[in-house]
Amino acid sequence: MLAGDIYTFAIGRCISGLASGIAVNVLNNYMREISPIQWRMFYSTMIQVALSVGTFMVTTLFYPIRDLPNEWEFKYLFGVPILFGLLQLAFMGAIIESPSWLIQTHQVERSREAMNQLYSSGDVESHRMALVESIQRQNNEVQTKSSKLGLLLSRKYSKQFSIAIVLATMQQLSGMNALVGYGPNMFKAVGVRELRLSNTFANFSRLDNMYIAARYGDRFKRRTLLLFGSIGMMFMGIGFTLCQVYHNDVSKWFQIL
């Protein structure tokens, strides 16, 4: 926010990117560990909904930027994470420790207390015992291998590990990153001259999709969702590629859809 040259700004953005990347991944794992099984996808997807709301708000704030003094055009946007960081530190004491982590570190009594705080009703003790058995089984599997990476590459998990890599790569190459990169040219091709609108449309679409996933995701099996989602991305990718090869008025609009 207070950078006086591009080099200081680049260093600051690098540190900010590392911090946000670590925070998002820690939050994803934390929500996965504390969420009830039947609501796990809903709570995990709500993180993506919050990220979508944040990006949508940022792109919306691009419109009044031109009315601000030149030296403060973008600085206030980079200063907002400071506020969120302070709020996170202020409320850190209210966060309940993950029962899974407590059991993993042999703090059984604290895990029971944490579960009683997280789950106000239901048979907490049976859920805790099932979690203890699951973690013990995982620890036993890790001890049979020389390293955690060796366990991932074992015959039992190598297929799932490969699928996870493919899915993550597909998401990075053809997901939101590709949409932000291609978006301005796509909307420009159909006559939208205000390129900031492309980011607004893209982030609104992301917010809408995340809401649908959070609302209906727990009604279907994970494998079914991954299968149909991957097939849909494959066909959309083929369609988008064909639109780039065969340029006409129809393909310009079709690639946006």
Residue frames as qw, qx, qy, qz and C-alpha x, y, z in Angstrom:
[[0.000, 0.886, 0.464, 0.000, 0.00, 0.00, 0.00],
 [0.207, -0.928, 0.106, 0.292, 2.87, 2.39, 0.81],
 [0.762, 0.012, 0.381, 0.523, 5.26, 1.13, -1.88],
 [0.051, 0.819, -0.105, -0.562, 7.12, 3.90, -3.64],
 [0.236, 0.526, -0.661, -0.480, 8.41, 1.85, -6.59],
 [0.836, 0.143, -0.344, -0.403, 7.55, -1.27, -8.56],
 [0.507, 0.263, -0.785, 0.239, 10.19, -3.41, -6.83],
 [0.158, -0.107, 0.680, -0.708, 8.87, -2.76, -3.34],
 [0.703, 0.101, 0.051, -0.702, 5.36, -3.35, -4.64],
 [0.744, 0.231, -0.594, -0.199, 6.39, -6.70, -6.19],
 [0.263, 0.184, -0.832, 0.453, 7.98, -7.86, -2.93],
 [0.381, -0.012, 0.480, -0.790, 4.86, -6.85, -1.00],
 [0.778, 0.164, -0.188, -0.577, 2.58, -8.67, -3.44],
 [0.584, 0.241, -0.774, 0.046, 4.77, -11.78, -3.17],
 [0.030, 0.082, -0.785, 0.613, 4.47, -11.80, 0.61],
 [0.548, 0.102, 0.241, -0.794, 0.74, -11.08, 0.42],
 [0.744, 0.214, -0.473, -0.421, 0.24, -13.90, -2.08],
 [0.415, 0.159, -0.860, 0.252, 2.08, -16.38, 0.12],
 [0.183, -0.008, 0.639, -0.747, 0.05, -15.32, 3.16],
 [0.665, 0.159, 0.039, -0.728, -3.29, -15.57, 1.37],
 [0.676, 0.233, -0.658, -0.237, -2.38, -18.93, -0.19],
 [0.247, 0.096, -0.867, 0.421, -1.41, -20.40, 3.17],
 [0.340, 0.055, 0.474, -0.811, -4.51, -18.96, 4.87],
 [0.714, 0.168, -0.219, -0.643, -6.93, -20.32, 2.26],
 [0.643, 0.164, -0.746, -0.058, -5.44, -23.83, 2.33],
 [0.093, 0.057, -0.794, 0.598, -5.34, -23.92, 6.14],
 [0.486, 0.094, 0.267, -0.827, -8.96, -22.73, 6.24],
 [0.719, 0.164, -0.482, -0.473, -10.03, -25.40, 3.73],
 [0.513, 0.088, -0.831, 0.194, -8.47, -28.15, 5.81],
 [0.092, -0.021, 0.631, -0.770, -9.84, -26.71, 9.05],
 [0.622, 0.101, 0.039, -0.776, -13.40, -26.60, 7.70],
 [0.705, 0.148, -0.642, -0.262, -13.07, -30.12, 6.34],
 [0.348, 0.091, -0.839, 0.409, -11.96, -31.40, 9.74],
 [0.143, 0.108, 0.605, -0.776, -14.64, -29.74, 11.86],
 [0.543, 0.076, -0.228, -0.805, -17.62, -30.01, 9.49],
 [0.712, 0.040, 0.624, -0.319, -20.20, -32.76, 10.04],
 [0.362, -0.048, 0.816, 0.448, -19.97, -35.38, 7.30],
 [0.305, 0.624, 0.712, 0.098, -23.46, -34.69, 5.93],
 [0.113, 0.971, 0.160, -0.134, -22.71, -30.94, 5.70],
 [0.630, -0.400, 0.290, 0.599, -19.04, -31.11, 4.78],
 [0.437, 0.351, 0.475, 0.679, -19.37, -30.01, 1.17],
 [0.052, -0.904, -0.363, -0.220, -21.65, -27.13, 2.12],
 [0.447, -0.851, 0.050, 0.271, -19.21, -25.67, 4.65],
 [0.617, -0.208, 0.416, 0.635, -16.19, -26.30, 2.42],
 [0.345, 0.542, 0.508, 0.574, -17.89, -24.64, -0.54],
 [0.165, -0.943, -0.285, 0.051, -18.86, -21.63, 1.57],
 [0.500, -0.544, 0.235, 0.631, -15.16, -20.72, 1.60],
 [0.359, 0.167, 0.578, 0.713, -15.26, -20.50, -2.19],
 [0.000, 0.820, 0.528, 0.219, -18.49, -18.49, -1.95],
 [0.354, -0.854, -0.071, 0.376, -16.72, -16.02, 0.35],
 [0.459, -0.279, 0.437, 0.721, -13.78, -15.80, -2.08],
 [0.250, 0.488, 0.638, 0.541, -16.20, -15.22, -4.95],
 [0.142, -0.918, -0.369, 0.032, -17.93, -12.44, -3.02],
 [0.445, -0.680, 0.141, 0.565, -14.55, -10.84, -2.32],
 [0.390, -0.027, 0.556, 0.733, -13.41, -10.91, -5.95],
 [0.111, 0.694, 0.617, 0.354, -16.81, -9.64, -7.09],
 [0.251, -0.909, -0.221, 0.248, -16.57, -6.72, -4.66],
 [0.453, -0.472, 0.316, 0.687, -13.05, -5.87, -5.82],
 [0.303, 0.247, 0.627, 0.674, -14.04, -5.83, -9.50],
 [0.037, -0.839, -0.527, -0.131, -17.06, -3.69, -8.61],
 [0.353, -0.819, -0.045, 0.450, -14.78, -1.17, -6.89],
 [0.529, 0.010, 0.419, 0.738, -12.83, -0.76, -10.14],
 [0.196, 0.727, 0.515, 0.410, -15.55, 1.54, -11.48],
 [0.193, -0.972, -0.135, -0.015, -15.16, 4.46, -8.99],
 [0.736, -0.305, 0.097, 0.596, -11.34, 4.26, -9.07],
 [0.435, 0.432, 0.273, 0.742, -11.05, 6.79, -11.87],
 [0.186, -0.864, -0.228, -0.407, -12.77, 9.40, -9.66],
 [0.696, -0.652, -0.059, 0.294, -10.11, 9.16, -6.95],
 [0.017, -0.901, 0.383, 0.203, -6.87, 11.19, -6.86],
 [0.735, 0.510, -0.442, -0.060, -4.27, 9.60, -9.14],
 [0.165, 0.505, -0.775, 0.341, -1.80, 8.69, -6.41],
 [0.421, -0.116, 0.745, -0.505, -4.49, 6.70, -4.50],
 [0.636, 0.172, -0.412, -0.629, -6.21, 4.93, -7.40],
 [0.815, -0.019, -0.566, -0.121, -5.41, 1.37, -6.36],
 [0.202, 0.369, -0.704, 0.572, -3.68, 1.83, -3.01],
 [0.545, -0.234, 0.394, -0.702, -6.83, 1.58, -0.91],
 [0.916, 0.081, -0.248, -0.306, -7.62, -1.81, -2.50],
 [0.672, 0.268, -0.609, 0.326, -4.24, -3.15, -1.43],
 [0.057, -0.365, 0.558, -0.743, -4.79, -1.73, 2.05],
 [0.763, -0.256, -0.097, -0.586, -8.04, -3.64, 2.66],
 [0.836, -0.008, -0.540, 0.100, -6.22, -6.94, 3.45],
 [0.214, 0.291, -0.573, 0.735, -4.55, -5.14, 6.36],
 [0.526, -0.258, 0.197, -0.786, -7.98, -4.60, 7.90],
 [0.907, -0.062, -0.286, -0.303, -8.99, -8.23, 7.36],
 [0.639, 0.219, -0.621, 0.398, -5.70, -9.40, 8.84],
 [0.072, -0.290, 0.508, -0.808, -6.29, -7.33, 11.98],
 [0.739, -0.172, 0.025, -0.651, -9.85, -8.68, 12.29],
 [0.868, 0.075, -0.490, -0.033, -8.56, -12.23, 11.93],
 [0.396, 0.238, -0.642, 0.612, -6.01, -11.67, 14.70],
 [0.339, -0.284, 0.322, -0.837, -8.66, -10.11, 16.92],
 [0.843, -0.095, 0.030, -0.528, -11.01, -13.10, 16.60],
 [0.534, 0.358, -0.765, 0.034, -8.32, -15.79, 16.62],
 [0.124, -0.215, 0.798, -0.548, -8.99, -16.56, 20.28],
 [0.689, 0.113, 0.300, -0.650, -12.58, -17.56, 19.48],
 [0.668, 0.342, -0.581, -0.316, -11.51, -20.30, 17.04],
 [0.857, -0.308, 0.349, -0.220, -12.04, -23.82, 18.38],
 [0.137, -0.507, 0.817, 0.239, -9.18, -26.25, 17.87],
 [0.699, 0.201, -0.522, -0.445, -9.77, -29.00, 15.34],
 [0.842, -0.321, 0.345, -0.263, -10.75, -32.25, 17.13],
 [0.933, 0.325, -0.081, 0.132, -8.83, -34.21, 14.50],
 [0.379, 0.672, -0.425, 0.473, -5.65, -32.28, 15.23],
 [0.465, -0.590, 0.455, -0.479, -6.13, -32.68, 18.98],
 [0.965, -0.092, 0.214, -0.124, -6.55, -36.44, 18.61],
 [0.780, 0.526, -0.214, 0.264, -3.56, -36.56, 16.28],
 [0.212, 0.610, -0.498, 0.579, -1.45, -34.89, 18.98],
 [0.519, -0.189, -0.790, 0.265, -2.84, -37.20, 21.72],
 [0.128, -0.046, 0.376, -0.917, -4.97, -34.51, 23.42],
 [0.189, -0.339, -0.891, -0.237, -8.01, -36.72, 23.81],
 [0.126, -0.603, -0.628, 0.476, -9.75, -34.79, 26.58],
 [0.039, 0.476, -0.078, -0.875, -9.40, -31.49, 24.75],
 [0.138, -0.028, -0.748, -0.648, -10.81, -33.11, 21.61],
 [0.155, -0.515, -0.841, 0.060, -13.90, -34.15, 23.60],
 [0.071, -0.634, -0.325, 0.698, -14.33, -30.57, 24.84],
 [0.044, 0.302, -0.416, -0.857, -13.88, -29.18, 21.33],
 [0.142, -0.238, -0.860, -0.428, -16.52, -31.55, 19.94],
 [0.126, -0.617, -0.707, 0.322, -18.98, -30.57, 22.64],
 [0.013, -0.582, -0.043, 0.812, -18.47, -26.93, 21.63],
 [0.094, 0.203, -0.621, -0.751, -18.78, -27.62, 17.92],
 [0.405, -0.230, -0.775, -0.427, -21.69, -30.07, 17.98],
 [0.321, -0.261, 0.401, -0.817, -24.34, -28.99, 20.45],
 [0.812, 0.000, 0.294, -0.504, -26.60, -31.98, 19.87],
 [0.828, 0.355, -0.404, -0.159, -26.34, -35.60, 18.82],
 [0.935, -0.318, 0.056, 0.146, -24.18, -38.54, 19.84],
 [0.148, 0.903, -0.401, 0.038, -20.83, -36.75, 20.09],
 [0.549, -0.524, 0.651, -0.012, -19.05, -39.64, 21.80],
 [0.831, 0.228, 0.497, 0.100, -19.71, -42.16, 19.04],
 [0.521, 0.844, -0.019, 0.125, -18.55, -39.62, 16.46],
 [0.160, -0.846, 0.504, -0.064, -15.39, -39.01, 18.50],
 [0.719, -0.265, 0.641, 0.045, -14.64, -42.73, 18.77],
 [0.783, 0.520, 0.317, 0.127, -15.10, -43.16, 15.01],
 [0.280, 0.926, -0.221, 0.125, -12.70, -40.27, 14.46],
 [0.448, -0.669, 0.593, -0.020, -10.15, -41.79, 16.85],
 [0.820, 0.050, 0.561, 0.100, -10.31, -45.13, 15.01],
 [0.638, 0.748, 0.131, 0.128, -9.92, -43.40, 11.65],
 [0.055, 0.913, -0.389, 0.107, -6.87, -41.41, 12.76],
 [0.628, -0.457, 0.630, 0.012, -5.29, -44.49, 14.34],
 [0.833, 0.328, 0.428, 0.125, -5.77, -46.38, 11.09],
 [0.450, 0.877, -0.078, 0.153, -4.16, -43.52, 9.15],
 [0.255, -0.813, 0.519, -0.069, -1.21, -43.41, 11.56],
 [0.790, -0.170, 0.586, 0.066, -0.72, -47.15, 11.19],
 [0.754, 0.591, 0.237, 0.162, -0.64, -46.79, 7.42],
 [0.182, 0.933, -0.277, 0.138, 1.94, -43.99, 7.61],
 [0.509, -0.640, 0.575, -0.030, 4.17, -46.07, 9.88],
 [0.875, 0.116, 0.457, 0.112, 4.27, -48.90, 7.33],
 [0.627, 0.686, 0.102, 0.354, 5.90, -46.57, 4.80],
 [0.618, -0.089, -0.129, 0.770, 9.17, -44.67, 4.96],
 [0.032, -0.153, -0.034, 0.987, 7.45, -41.35, 4.18],
 [0.442, 0.524, 0.467, -0.558, 4.04, -39.84, 3.49],
 [0.416, 0.581, -0.405, -0.571, 5.00, -39.38, -0.16],
 [0.076, 0.211, -0.964, -0.146, 5.82, -43.08, -0.34],
 [0.309, 0.328, 0.808, -0.380, 2.32, -43.81, 0.97],
 [0.463, 0.623, 0.078, -0.626, 0.76, -41.61, -1.71],
 [0.389, 0.540, -0.626, -0.407, 2.74, -43.42, -4.41],
 [0.336, -0.110, 0.926, -0.131, 1.83, -46.84, -3.08],
 [0.070, -0.183, -0.860, -0.471, -0.46, -49.13, -5.05],
 [0.064, -0.586, -0.761, 0.271, -3.39, -48.36, -2.76],
 [0.009, 0.820, 0.266, -0.507, -3.33, -44.57, -3.23],
 [0.330, -0.227, 0.469, 0.787, -1.38, -43.97, -6.47],
 [0.131, 0.495, 0.706, 0.490, -4.51, -43.90, -8.64],
 [0.173, -0.877, -0.436, 0.099, -6.31, -41.42, -6.36],
 [0.395, -0.623, 0.123, 0.664, -3.14, -39.32, -6.15],
 [0.299, 0.050, 0.589, 0.749, -2.87, -39.19, -9.94],
 [0.007, 0.701, 0.647, 0.299, -6.53, -38.22, -10.28],
 [0.292, -0.843, -0.252, 0.376, -6.04, -35.41, -7.73],
 [0.362, -0.393, 0.333, 0.777, -3.08, -34.05, -9.72],
 [0.184, 0.321, 0.684, 0.629, -5.05, -34.17, -12.98],
 [0.116, -0.811, -0.570, -0.064, -8.06, -32.42, -11.43],
 [0.333, -0.767, -0.069, 0.545, -5.92, -29.69, -9.86],
 [0.331, -0.190, 0.487, 0.786, -4.03, -29.13, -13.12],
 [0.106, 0.522, 0.709, 0.461, -7.27, -29.02, -15.12],
 [0.184, -0.864, -0.434, 0.178, -8.73, -26.47, -12.73],
 [0.338, -0.651, 0.126, 0.668, -5.69, -24.20, -12.96],
 [0.267, -0.095, 0.606, 0.744, -5.38, -24.40, -16.74],
 [0.102, -0.364, -0.673, -0.635, -9.05, -24.17, -17.69],
 [0.258, -0.644, -0.667, 0.271, -10.78, -22.72, -14.65],
 [0.082, -0.938, -0.250, 0.227, -11.04, -19.20, -13.32],
 [0.401, -0.553, 0.341, 0.646, -7.47, -18.31, -14.32],
 [0.325, 0.175, 0.690, 0.623, -8.17, -19.02, -17.98],
 [0.067, 0.793, 0.594, 0.115, -11.48, -17.15, -17.83],
 [0.217, -0.875, -0.046, 0.431, -9.83, -14.02, -16.43],
 [0.391, -0.359, 0.515, 0.673, -7.11, -14.26, -19.08],
 [0.197, 0.266, 0.744, 0.580, -9.41, -14.76, -22.07],
 [0.051, 0.696, 0.642, -0.316, -12.36, -12.77, -20.73],
 [0.033, 0.680, -0.027, -0.732, -11.47, -9.28, -22.00],
 [0.027, 0.245, -0.697, -0.673, -10.88, -10.48, -25.57],
 [0.049, 0.369, 0.921, 0.116, -14.07, -12.56, -25.54],
 [0.066, 0.758, 0.517, -0.392, -16.26, -9.65, -24.46],
 [0.017, -0.589, 0.271, 0.761, -14.45, -7.24, -26.76],
 [0.104, 0.005, 0.842, 0.529, -15.26, -9.54, -29.68],
 [0.008, 0.601, 0.792, 0.110, -19.02, -9.11, -29.06],
 [0.072, 0.705, 0.243, 0.663, -18.78, -5.33, -28.78],
 [0.557, -0.790, -0.229, 0.113, -18.29, -4.76, -25.02],
 [0.439, 0.688, -0.216, 0.536, -15.78, -1.89, -24.91],
 [0.394, -0.719, 0.365, -0.440, -15.75, -1.48, -21.13],
 [0.626, 0.247, -0.733, 0.100, -13.30, -4.28, -20.31],
 [0.150, -0.251, 0.702, -0.650, -13.94, -3.99, -16.57],
 [0.772, -0.010, 0.060, -0.632, -17.35, -5.50, -17.27],
 [0.749, 0.232, -0.613, -0.090, -15.67, -8.77, -18.30],
 [0.238, 0.193, -0.791, 0.530, -14.23, -9.22, -14.81],
 [0.461, -0.063, 0.383, -0.798, -17.59, -8.34, -13.26],
 [0.831, 0.126, -0.241, -0.486, -19.44, -10.90, -15.40],
 [0.627, 0.259, -0.723, 0.132, -16.79, -13.57, -14.78],
 [0.069, 0.161, -0.743, 0.646, -16.81, -13.11, -11.01],
 [0.618, -0.014, 0.208, -0.758, -20.60, -12.98, -10.86],
 [0.826, 0.166, -0.451, -0.296, -20.72, -16.26, -12.77],
 [0.434, 0.228, -0.786, 0.376, -18.23, -17.75, -10.32],
 [0.260, -0.123, 0.555, -0.780, -20.33, -16.60, -7.37],
 [0.762, 0.069, -0.062, -0.641, -23.46, -18.06, -8.90],
 [0.758, 0.203, -0.616, -0.068, -21.80, -21.42, -9.57],
 [0.226, 0.212, -0.773, 0.554, -20.35, -21.63, -6.06],
 [0.491, -0.082, 0.360, -0.789, -23.77, -20.92, -4.56],
 [0.845, 0.114, -0.280, -0.441, -25.33, -23.73, -6.60],
 [0.603, 0.238, -0.731, 0.211, -22.54, -26.10, -5.51],
 [0.032, -0.173, 0.680, -0.712, -23.03, -25.18, -1.84],
 [0.614, -0.009, 0.172, -0.770, -26.82, -25.49, -2.10],
 [0.915, 0.155, -0.064, -0.367, -27.08, -28.80, -3.92],
 [0.358, 0.571, -0.737, 0.051, -23.64, -30.43, -3.65],
 [0.279, -0.260, 0.837, -0.393, -24.46, -32.62, -0.64],
 [0.793, 0.207, 0.252, -0.515, -27.35, -34.23, -2.50],
 [0.850, 0.461, -0.242, -0.082, -25.04, -36.12, -4.87],
 [0.897, -0.271, 0.119, 0.328, -22.07, -38.42, -4.50],
 [0.208, -0.781, 0.338, 0.481, -18.63, -36.87, -4.88],
 [0.441, -0.089, 0.753, 0.480, -17.70, -39.24, -7.69],
 [0.352, 0.675, 0.632, 0.146, -20.85, -38.31, -9.60],
 [0.017, 0.961, 0.068, -0.267, -20.12, -34.60, -9.25],
 [0.321, -0.596, 0.544, 0.495, -16.49, -35.03, -10.33],
 [0.481, 0.178, 0.777, 0.366, -17.50, -37.20, -13.29],
 [0.295, 0.800, 0.508, 0.124, -20.16, -34.88, -14.68],
 [0.125, -0.931, 0.077, 0.335, -18.08, -31.79, -13.88],
 [0.410, -0.424, 0.618, 0.520, -15.05, -33.18, -15.72],
 [0.432, 0.395, 0.731, 0.351, -17.14, -34.25, -18.71],
 [0.148, 0.926, 0.339, -0.078, -18.75, -30.81, -18.82],
 [0.216, -0.822, 0.298, 0.434, -15.37, -29.05, -18.68],
 [0.493, -0.108, 0.713, 0.487, -14.06, -31.34, -21.44],
 [0.361, 0.623, 0.635, 0.281, -16.91, -30.53, -23.81],
 [0.005, -0.974, -0.142, 0.178, -16.78, -26.83, -22.97],
 [0.393, -0.616, 0.453, 0.511, -13.03, -26.85, -23.58],
 [0.463, 0.186, 0.719, 0.484, -13.55, -28.46, -26.99],
 [0.212, 0.835, 0.496, 0.108, -16.25, -25.94, -27.81],
 [0.176, -0.918, 0.072, 0.348, -14.10, -23.01, -26.73],
 [0.457, -0.349, 0.594, 0.563, -11.17, -24.28, -28.83],
 [0.397, 0.455, 0.693, 0.395, -13.40, -24.63, -31.89],
 [0.058, 0.946, 0.301, -0.101, -14.64, -21.07, -31.34],
 [0.291, -0.758, 0.317, 0.490, -11.04, -19.86, -31.49],
 [0.433, -0.066, 0.726, 0.530, -10.43, -21.77, -34.73],
 [0.128, 0.511, 0.680, 0.510, -13.67, -20.85, -36.51],
 [0.054, -0.325, -0.284, 0.900, -14.38, -17.17, -35.95],
 [0.101, -0.450, -0.584, -0.669, -17.88, -15.94, -36.79],
 [0.339, -0.440, 0.091, -0.827, -20.74, -14.08, -35.11],
 [0.853, -0.337, -0.279, -0.286, -22.17, -17.27, -33.62],
 [0.796, -0.020, -0.433, 0.422, -18.88, -18.51, -32.15],
 [0.141, 0.424, -0.299, 0.843, -18.20, -15.12, -30.54],
 [0.577, -0.422, 0.103, -0.691, -21.37, -15.42, -28.46],
 [0.925, -0.133, -0.338, -0.110, -21.08, -19.16, -27.93],
 [0.611, 0.213, -0.528, 0.551, -17.64, -18.91, -26.30],
 [0.195, -0.407, 0.344, -0.823, -19.08, -16.55, -23.67],
 [0.832, -0.259, -0.060, -0.488, -21.81, -19.08, -22.83]]
